[in-house]
Structures are given as C-alpha cells and as structure tokens.
Amino acid sequence: PALCDEIIADCSTRDFNEASMGETSSQKDEQYRNTAIQFLPVDHWIEPHLRAISDIGNLECKWDYLLSENEQVQFARYTEKQKYNWHTDTFMLGLKPLDRKITVVCLLNDPTEFEGGEFKVKLYQEYVAPLQKGSVIAFPSMLEHCVTPVISGVRYSATMWINGPKFR
C-alpha cells in the first residue's frame, strides 16, 4: 500500500493527457474511453515488479509466450463517469513488429475510495476481478476487458504491456 500511495502522490503532481486508443494511439472517442493518463518514465521502479508478475503468469498459467520487452507503465485516473469499454490490448492484424502478449494491471487505491470502476475480464462470460489496493492481475492481452463507469470518487491504476515476436 505504501508503494501505491507513493506512485499516486508522484503522478498527481504531473500533467495528465486525454487517453486515446488504437494501434497508433491516435483515436479518441469519449463515449468509448474517457480517462486521464500519463506514462511513467522509462525504467520506473515499478516496472520490474509488474514484469515479475507477468513472468510468473506466463510460467504458471503455461501461456509460454515468447516475451522480449515491456512498454512504459501507464498511470490512469478515472473520475466520475469515466470508463473504458470492452476492448483488447493487442492488434493481431497490426503492422508493428511486436505484439502485446501480456497485460498487467495494478489497482493503486482502495476500492472503498470509489464506487463503480470495476475491472472485468471476458472469457465465455464476464468476470469481475476482485481487486484490492495493491492487487495485480496479469492476463493475455487478447482477452476482452473493461473498466466500468466510476459513479463517485477516483480510481487509480497502473498498467504495463509486455511484448514479444508476432503471434504465428
């Protein structure tokens, strides 16, 4: 929890950007995603912690993905009525040389500090991830997931994507 508080305090002093979507991160659609984000500096101290969780998931869940590098950690702030509808984090038909293979999400504040803002994953049916402050979830980036609209309060999260050679 202290590390979560440290990230929130550090990021709260920096400017946020309006979140975008798509392979080139150039699309904006507030009906679909309306979140404030910023990217943490390269090699931020949280990266190895999130990467370790992805490596454990890759091994224990037997995904056996070939992984090479991670992207910068994205810090997100969801306030009232903000959300991110159902989506995937990988673009299987994309032109980039690497695919996003594992998504790692950390909830940075206590769920009692906001209403709504549930993190859901879909695999045949919808699952609500019972995240608490400091909880981390890793999953294949091709799984659909969403953050439901925040009704009140503020929700903070940190997300990192681990990439590897294109799927074959």
Kinemage of the C-alpha trace (Angstrom):
@kinemage 1
@onewidth
@group {chain A} dominant
@subgroup {mainchain}
@vectorlist {calphas} color= white
{ca pro a 1} P 0.000 0.000 0.000
{ca ala a 2} L 2.817 2.471 0.741
{ca leu a 3} L 4.241 1.966 -2.760
{ca cys a 4} L 0.794 2.568 -4.255
{ca asp a 5} L 0.475 5.800 -2.270
{ca glu a 6} L 3.935 6.847 -3.465
{ca ile a 7} L 3.011 6.380 -7.131
{ca ile a 8} L -0.278 8.267 -6.724
{ca ala a 9} L 1.449 11.151 -4.934
{ca asp a 10} L 4.204 11.332 -7.547
{ca cys a 11} L 1.867 11.176 -10.543
{ca ser a 12} L -0.716 13.561 -9.106
{ca thr a 13} L 1.796 16.411 -9.447
{ca arg a 14} L 2.263 15.793 -13.191
{ca asp a 15} L 0.079 16.719 -16.155
{ca phe a 16} L -2.442 14.210 -17.459
{ca asn a 17} L -3.399 13.590 -21.066
{ca glu a 18} L -6.696 12.506 -22.539
{ca ala a 19} L -6.493 8.778 -23.248
{ca ser a 20} L -6.560 7.549 -26.818
{ca met a 21} L -6.961 4.138 -28.457
{ca gly a 22} L -5.903 2.090 -31.436
{ca glu a 23} L -2.653 0.691 -32.789
{ca thr a 24} L -1.244 4.167 -33.329
{ca ser a 25} L -2.848 5.587 -30.158
{ca ser a 26} L -4.381 8.371 -32.207
{ca gln a 27} L -8.102 7.630 -31.935
{ca lys a 28} L -10.208 9.424 -29.343
{ca asp a 29} L -13.801 8.530 -28.564
{ca glu a 30} L -15.083 9.750 -25.204
{ca gln a 31} L -18.166 7.528 -25.461
{ca tyr a 32} L -15.829 4.534 -25.518
{ca arg a 33} L -12.897 5.660 -23.369
{ca asn a 34} L -12.680 8.843 -21.314
{ca thr a 35} L -9.786 8.512 -18.940
{ca ala a 36} L -6.895 10.752 -17.915
{ca ile a 37} L -3.485 9.085 -18.292
{ca gln a 38} L 0.235 9.664 -18.195
{ca phe a 39} L 3.189 7.426 -18.892
{ca leu a 40} L 5.767 6.882 -16.183
{ca pro a 41} L 9.420 7.445 -17.076
{ca val a 42} L 11.273 4.588 -18.788
{ca asp a 43} L 12.766 2.206 -16.215
{ca his a 44} L 10.479 3.484 -13.439
{ca trp a 45} L 10.983 1.450 -10.255
{ca ile a 46} L 7.555 -0.214 -10.587
{ca glu a 47} L 8.441 -1.816 -13.961
{ca pro a 48} L 10.418 -4.787 -12.579
{ca his a 49} L 7.625 -5.547 -10.112
{ca leu a 50} L 4.952 -5.631 -12.835
{ca arg a 51} L 7.261 -7.532 -15.181
{ca ala a 52} L 7.853 -10.154 -12.478
{ca ile a 53} L 4.078 -10.696 -12.184
{ca ser a 54} L 3.829 -11.129 -15.978
{ca asp a 55} L 6.670 -13.662 -15.945
{ca ile a 56} L 5.013 -15.625 -13.127
{ca gly a 57} L 1.700 -15.642 -15.047
{ca asn a 58} L 3.429 -16.703 -18.264
{ca leu a 59} L 5.087 -19.611 -16.450
{ca glu a 60} L 2.397 -20.778 -14.014
{ca cys a 61} L -0.512 -20.399 -16.444
{ca lys a 62} L 1.571 -22.148 -19.134
{ca trp a 63} L 0.984 -19.417 -21.727
{ca asp a 64} L 4.625 -19.887 -22.757
{ca tyr a 65} L 4.679 -16.661 -24.762
{ca leu a 66} L 7.988 -15.517 -26.195
{ca leu a 67} L 8.494 -12.163 -24.490
{ca ser a 68} L 11.059 -9.507 -25.254
{ca glu a 69} L 10.274 -6.072 -23.832
{ca asn a 70} L 7.719 -4.104 -21.924
{ca glu a 71} L 6.151 -0.772 -22.702
{ca gln a 72} L 6.217 2.199 -20.351
{ca val a 73} L 3.843 1.953 -17.411
{ca gln a 74} L 0.612 3.859 -17.916
{ca phe a 75} L -0.831 5.604 -14.856
{ca ala a 76} L -4.593 6.149 -15.191
{ca arg a 77} L -7.054 8.256 -13.222
{ca tyr a 78} L -10.789 7.570 -13.532
{ca thr a 79} L -13.141 10.169 -12.076
{ca glu a 80} L -16.944 10.323 -12.097
{ca lys a 81} L -18.482 8.869 -15.301
{ca gln a 82} L -15.094 7.851 -16.690
{ca lys a 83} L -14.675 4.353 -18.079
{ca tyr a 84} L -13.015 2.169 -20.694
{ca asn a 85} L -15.488 -0.066 -22.549
{ca trp a 86} L -14.776 -3.639 -23.654
{ca his a 87} L -11.530 -3.881 -25.636
{ca thr a 88} L -8.395 -5.935 -26.184
{ca asp a 89} L -4.841 -4.644 -25.882
{ca thr a 90} L -3.343 -6.456 -28.838
{ca phe a 91} L -3.864 -5.783 -32.513
{ca met a 92} L -3.424 -9.169 -34.182
{ca leu a 93} L -3.571 -7.716 -37.701
{ca gly a 94} L -1.328 -4.785 -36.812
{ca leu a 95} L 1.792 -3.774 -38.669
{ca lys a 96} L 4.084 -3.387 -35.662
{ca pro a 97} L 6.955 -5.909 -35.395
{ca leu a 98} L 5.912 -6.982 -31.879
{ca asp a 99} L 2.553 -7.967 -30.409
{ca arg a 100} L 1.313 -7.129 -26.945
{ca lys a 101} L 1.115 -10.506 -25.258
{ca ile a 102} L 0.554 -9.922 -21.543
{ca thr a 103} L -1.281 -7.066 -19.845
{ca val a 104} L -0.546 -6.353 -16.176
{ca val a 105} L -2.876 -4.080 -14.180
{ca cys a 106} L -2.351 -2.873 -10.602
{ca leu a 107} L -5.114 -1.152 -8.657
{ca leu a 108} L -3.397 1.642 -6.742
{ca asn a 109} L -6.100 2.776 -4.337
{ca asp a 110} L -8.650 1.158 -2.076
{ca pro a 111} L -11.971 0.298 -3.760
{ca thr a 112} L -13.769 1.982 -0.838
{ca glu a 113} L -12.470 5.297 -2.254
{ca phe a 114} L -14.664 4.976 -5.356
{ca glu a 115} L -17.949 3.450 -6.461
{ca gly a 116} L -18.156 1.626 -9.796
{ca gly a 117} L -14.892 1.336 -11.680
{ca glu a 118} L -14.945 -2.466 -11.645
{ca phe a 119} L -12.308 -4.253 -13.683
{ca lys a 120} L -13.881 -7.039 -15.746
{ca val a 121} L -12.412 -9.716 -17.999
{ca lys a 122} L -14.436 -11.709 -20.523
{ca leu a 123} L -13.771 -15.341 -21.406
{ca tyr a 124} L -17.056 -17.032 -22.354
{ca gln a 125} L -18.636 -14.973 -19.591
{ca glu a 126} L -17.812 -11.813 -17.663
{ca tyr a 127} L -15.658 -11.994 -14.541
{ca val a 128} L -15.207 -9.163 -12.063
{ca ala a 129} L -11.635 -9.120 -10.794
{ca pro a 130} L -11.865 -8.646 -7.002
{ca leu a 131} L -9.011 -6.143 -6.889
{ca gln a 132} L -7.934 -4.505 -3.647
{ca lys a 133} L -5.358 -1.761 -3.154
{ca gly a 134} L -2.071 -3.129 -4.499
{ca ser a 135} L -3.680 -6.120 -6.239
{ca val a 136} L -2.113 -7.032 -9.555
{ca ile a 137} L -3.672 -9.072 -12.340
{ca ala a 138} L -1.862 -10.414 -15.414
{ca phe a 139} L -3.701 -11.846 -18.397
{ca pro a 140} L -3.230 -12.468 -22.139
{ca ser a 141} L -3.613 -9.138 -23.931
{ca met a 142} L -6.072 -10.621 -26.433
{ca leu a 143} L -8.714 -11.136 -23.738
{ca glu a 144} L -11.516 -8.592 -23.711
{ca his a 145} L -11.617 -6.450 -20.594
{ca cys a 146} L -13.098 -3.169 -19.381
{ca val a 147} L -13.374 -0.716 -16.518
{ca thr a 148} L -16.998 0.111 -15.733
{ca pro a 149} L -18.000 3.766 -15.237
{ca val a 150} L -16.922 5.315 -11.957
{ca ile a 151} L -20.016 6.558 -10.148
{ca ser a 152} L -18.222 8.529 -7.438
{ca gly a 153} L -14.703 9.025 -6.120
{ca val a 154} L -11.463 8.467 -8.015
{ca arg a 155} L -9.909 5.187 -9.211
{ca tyr a 156} L -6.148 4.935 -9.890
{ca ser a 157} L -4.342 2.156 -11.737
{ca ala a 158} L -1.001 1.317 -13.303
{ca thr a 159} L -0.891 -0.797 -16.466
{ca met a 160} L 2.018 -2.305 -18.355
{ca trp a 161} L 2.105 -4.368 -21.531
{ca ile a 162} L 4.734 -6.994 -22.251
{ca asn a 163} L 5.502 -7.532 -25.911
{ca gly a 164} L 7.054 -10.304 -27.927
{ca pro a 165} L 7.520 -11.513 -31.506
{ca lys a 166} L 4.341 -11.543 -33.579
{ca phe a 167} L 1.921 -14.391 -32.935
{ca arg a 168} L 2.189 -17.173 -35.523
